[in-house]
Amino acid sequence: MKMKLGNFTSTAAIALFATGLAGPAIAQDASGSKAVPSSDSKLPEVQVIQEQKNAKAKPVKQASKPKKKPSAVATAPVTPASAPVPAVETSVEGTSDGAHYEVAPGPAVAKMSPISGSEIPIAKVPGGVSTVSASELARTGTEYVPDALAAYVPGVILSDLQGNVFQTNVDYRGFNSSPVDGVPQGLAVYQNGVRINEVFGDTVNYDFLPTAAIQSMTIMSGNPVYGLNAIGGALSIDMKNGFTYQGLETDARFGSYGRAQGSIQDGMRFGNWATYIALEDIHDGGYRDFGESDIRRMYADLGVRGDGSEFHLNFTGADNTVGVAAASPVELLDQGWNKTFSTPQSTTNQMEMVSLNGKVRATDTLDFSGVAYYRHFNQQHIDGNISNASPCPINDGSGDTGACLQSLDGTNILLHDTNGNVITLPNGISGLGEIDRTSVDSNSFGVSVQAVEKARLFDHHNQFLVGASVDHGNVSFQSSAELGFFQPRFVVQGGGPFVGPIATVCANNVASDGFCTPTAATTLSDIRPVNISTSNTYYGAFFSDTFDATDRLSLTVGGRYNIADLQISDQTGLAPNLNSSPTYSRFNPMAGGTYRLFDGISVYASYSEANRAPVAAELACADPNQPCLLPSFLTSDPPLKQVVSHTWEAGFRGEDTNVLAHQKISWSLGYFRTLNDDDITNVTSAIIGRSSFANAGQTLRQGLEAQVDYWSGRLFAYASYNFVDATFQSDITLPSPNNPSADGGNIFVHPGDRLPGVPAHKFKAGFDYGLTPKWRFGADLIAATSQVFFGDESNQNKQLGGYAKVNLHTSYDITDNVQIYGLIDNLFDAHYGVYGTYFDWQGTDNSGAALGSINFTDARTILPAPPITAYGGIKVKFN
């Protein structure tokens, strides 16, 4: 395997795997947690420590030999700086089939800040917390982080604007975390304490994360300590290292639509040093036309421990190309679920990130910890569309045909190429298309530090943390538009001229002298080339204190002061109004408490605030009279207000473990209410494919979450339910020119109208059962109700239907070190949409017969979900 990551080639890095064969034979669960050392532990079933609330215990074969005592190396007392506090380990033996289960009744933990060292038991967190362990990632066989979140977290559902399984959106309680510029982002996402929301649009590229290298993930709501974008919550992802995982594992998989993938991970510990590395390479042909993807990513970590200290230097790299095919008209999908509309569409993402994490124990109760990082991100996006330009006579006496745009006020604009010449087209041309290209190149770096004091306060347990962070990013953004012509299958063929910065206005395409003359007031068009630079600097200072007022009551207070300093500069000299340097600041408080009603049952309640500053991609596209093709074109605009959220939460948690009866049950039930002031929404333009951003007054997301996990003998089962009522709370008028119910191109939104793209009800359930000591089988159900189409914020039209899908998985141990497995997704081949909007079906007439034989009459377009897929694979592991 050879993987090129930008300028980084991992051939040499692969040699590190060989050293893992010499590491100690430590039995581990799939998350990398240490088990009792065992000479005959098996790959799929060695699951011991359940460090998170949702962790699922799996059966482990009864050892044929007595367990060895852990070595001094294997049981070093220093807790890894990047790992949560370990749970209490309890063995449950004596089941009828000779298998035994090992569960952890000790407290699961969650970090109260992005940096490790701030962990407290989840039972003391006064808000909603959901966790996903590495064993749960392995159980479902997912290779993409959002899929695991959608399976296990009650409030998460996936949507898709790109039409690619590696580019989906995470929707949590009606807030989005997306890889697509233009989607308002509502989650702060961290990897090993590093904020990985990209600096230009706060997007999150989950395709960069090797799932094999993930140790645990935690979604927490109502904690402003996580900084900007935590208005809906925060996702913290902790990666494996050589202290938490030892051994060598390979995994190869093949299946539907040309899927071929391989991964390898290797962890080794020697004395106070440890290494870990994981590489993944995935090829997928895509379930839709032109949907081919190639994913190449890696993660590596070098760690060292000392007397009360621990440091980790790690690297994450990716070089991915994903073929995307956006929403298609429903009438086109009637001809085939794989059909796409207006291609090519592809995105190439490259990323390299180096980070240094450290933790030092200053006294028995005081720890200092921090993280510093550098991150480079480059994205190249190609998007074929129906062009807004149309053939028009030049009227200069030559008889030539030019390319004209019609501005929002009806003025005709004659386009020029990049050399300043009037663009001419072949006479009689039809089917005019456009290939839009964008490039984002960013460099970001930052540092975060914190101190955690755990000394008793008034003779009661107390944890106080205080810290600060600085994140800085520089971005170069460029775009261009190439005119082209439609071919069969809705493919835009390039080769035409690139549109230049000069656009000439001619009333009815006629000038007094017979020629069109540029004017200073009309030197720009909506498809002009763009070249801007942006700079973001985010400052934060935070604190949090959790105080055990009694042995049952824990109180938490905290807050964070955020400053966002942004600068936008036009590099062409043609858009001086684009230059701006807004600054946003705010202090966000939180307060709450938990109370243990009975042993194993507690109640929690809290109030918190958070803010989201507009990002450069939004600030540079907030003028409805100069809309943008995001992530393509930016124009000068009025300023946007920052979004401020107010969140109330209350709920119950419970857990009961019966070691002797081999049973465990955990459950939670919670209510949440988040009111946003000055929420930012995407506004559709009358110009095809264009949009802008605007503050939309108040929005509300409120609802219920319930979850239960159950272990008994060979069986593990879980179920969850989420209800979210996501509504507008202000009267607003929005342009929606393609909405068939629009009045003069506008729709009128009133308080109580549902937000688009948010299913009101979500239900999930699944089980895992040991048919024999070697053979396991499981199934998962995900169901969601209908959602409002984007562009129908006034809720006037038919909604996008709900869905239910079933996934199956099974595994069989051939030997102690070799496992074969199979996966089936969407077993019953349910056809449903995960995103819906409208398009200008009448505008297709301007693109000529090359669009095909369909006479479009329905404005609805949807993003079809993947059909039934099947995969098979083999894992080999050496301890």
Number of C-alpha atoms within 10 A of each C-alpha: 11 13 21 16 19 17 9 12 13 17 12 8 15 19 10 17 21 12 16 24 17 14 20 18 18 21 25 26 25 25 28 29 25 22 19 20 18 21 16 18 24 24 24 28 23 26 28 28 29 26 30 25 26 23 23 25 27 27 27 24 19 18 14 9 9 9 12 10 11 14 11 9 13 21 13 14 9 12 18 25 23 25 21 23 19 19 17 14 17 15 16 19 18 15 15 8 12 13 20 22 27 22 28 23 20 18 19 23 24 28 18 25 24 27 27 27 28 24 20 18 17 21 26 26 27 29 29 27 22 22 24 27 27 25 27 22 25 16 20 22 20 16 20 19 22 23 21 23 25 18 24 26 23 23 28 24 27 21 22 26 22 24 28 24 23 27 24 25 27 28 25 25 30 25 22 24 29 29 25 21 18 24 23 24 28 27 31 27 28 20 20 22 25 27 23 19 22 21 26 23 21 29 25 25 20 21 24 24 23 26 26 29 27 25 26 24 23 22 23 23 27 31 33 33 28 30 31 28 26 26 30 29 26 29 23 25 23 22 27 28 30 27 30 24 28 31 26 24 22 19 18 18 19 19 17 16 17 13 19 19 20 19 22 23 26 30 31 29 26 15 11 14 17 22 27 29 28 27 28 26 22 19 19 23 18 23 23 22 18 20 23 20 23 20 22 27 28 28 27 25 23 21 24 20 22 11 9 15 19 22 22 23 18 22 18 23 29 28 24 24 21 28 29 29 27 22 27 24 24 21 16 17 18 10 10 11 20 20 21 27 23 23 27 23 25 22 20 18 20 22 22 22 20 18 22 21 25 24 25 20 16 13 12 10 12 16 20 21 23 25 24 20 21 19 21 20 20 18 17 17 21 22 22 27 25 29 28 22 22 21 21 20 20 24 18 14 9 8 10 15 20 22 23 25 24 17 17 14 7 10 15 22 27 29 28 24 21 17 13 13 12 21 23 20 20 10 13 7 13 18 23 25 29 29 26 25 22 22 20 19 18 22 20 21 20 20 19 22 19 24 21 23 20 19 16 13 13 10 9 12 16 19 21 20 22 21 21 19 19 16 21 19 21 18 23 18 23 20 22 22 27 22 26 23 24 27 19 11 15 23 23 29 20 17 11 18 18 24 26 25 22 26 30 25 25 21 13 13 21 16 15 9 8 13 15 21 14 16 12 11 9 12 17 20 21 22 28 24 25 22 21 20 20 23 21 21 19 22 19 22 20 23 22 25 19 24 22 22 17 12 10 14 17 22 22 21 20 22 24 26 21 26 20 21 17 22 16 20 20 21 17 12 12 15 18 13 14 21 20 19 13 16 15 16 17 19 16 22 22 23 21 23 23 26 22 20 13 10 10 13 17 20 23 24 22 24 22 24 25 31 27 27 26 26 21 23 27 28 26 28 29 25 21 21 18 21 27 28 19 19 22 26 28 33 27 20 22 15 17 21 17 18 22 21 26 21 25 21 23 21 21 22 22 19 19 15 18 12 17 10 13 20 18 20 17 19 20 21 19 20 20 24 21 25 22 25 20 19 22 25 17 20 22 24 23 19 20 18 17 21 25 27 27 22 19 23 17 20 23 24 23 19 19 21 21 20 23 19 22 21 22 16 22 22 18 22 19 21 20 23 20 25 22 23 20 26 22 25 20 16 15 16 14 23 20 26 22 23 24 18 16 18 12 9 15 18 22 18 21 17 15 17 22 25 23 24 25 29 27 20 19 24 21 23 20 20 18 24 19 19 12 12 18 19 17 22 18 21 20 22 17 21 17 22 16 19 24 26 26 22 25 28 25 27 22 17 13 12 17 24 15 17 16 17 20 20 20 20 21 21 21 18 20 12 12 17 17 18 21 20 20 19 22 20 20 21 16 13 14 15 15 19 22 26 26 28 23 23 21 21 16 13 13 17 14 18 20 15 16 17 22 12 7 11 14 16 11 15 17 22 24 23 26 25 23 22 18 18 17 18 18 18 19 19 20 17 19 18 26
